[in-house]
Amino acid sequence: MTSTSSPAPAPARPGRLARSLVAHQSFGPLPGLLLVLTVVTGVVDAISILALGRVFVANMTGNVVFAGFAIVGAPGFSLSASLFALAGFLAGAATGGAIITRVGHDRAVLLRAGTLAEVVLAAVALVLAALSGAPGVTHGTTHLAGGAFGAPVTDALAAVLAVAMGIQNAVARKLAVPDLTTTVLTMTLTGLGADLRAVFRGAPGAPRKAARSDLDRRLLAIAAMLAGALASAALTLYLSPVSSLALAVALLAVATTGAIAAASRPAPWRTPPPPAR
């Protein structure tokens, strides 16, 4: 007697949101990879604020404000670190512009080049910090009476990390995935607030679906940066700033691996649309 068995259930299809991150019709895997870079931004800015003398290395608006605080003598702010970060970010943006000139015609190759440069720079910062012999190598900042690193190492770390963030910002600007600038959330939050009515009270059908898709993407960008900041702050405060730098290197290695994989497969999304006239 032969027995019949019911066929195995088909595997569940991934959700629409997950597909939009790794296989978007217009952007391929770029949304997911840029979210990883958004997490990196939260990580490195937490390191710079908590261990490098209250300086931003990814957010230059805040960094200019902090430089102003330092000029008038506000305690706890490092003018030299702010200036090194500003110079590094400009150098990184210029480097990103040069990369765009060479490979900007291919989104996948552009992201691969940008993340490769970033992971190398982050690794340089990690080695520099680890070999400094400073208290920040083995102690969290809550356990330190003074700075985590000496002034020369602090300025060098601020500059190197800012170069990496300048490259990231330039590349993300060229890729132009909506709401995924990776370093600034101001316009993302503005869009979130301005478009809430369309999500909950807009006309049914395609317009409301598009508004919900935009909402999901914006919430993910905010959550990604928050997650990076939370993880990095916990490591920097209670373990060591060097451990946070290691986290940044690991995340950039993940993004680089994804970018290399994306660049190995031809796809229509790799060609940017022509500029609007």
URURQUI-V459903 format. One record per helix or strand of 3 or more residues. SS is the DSSP state (H for helix, E for strand). FROM is the first residue (numbers start at 1). LEN is the number of residues. Records with the same first field share a line. If there is no record, write none. Layout:
BEGIN
SS->FROM-LEN, FROM-LEN
END
This chain:
BEGIN
H->16-7, 30-22, 60-12, 79-25, 107-24, 135-3, 141-3, 151-25, 186-9, 196-6, 206-33, 241-23, 268-3
END
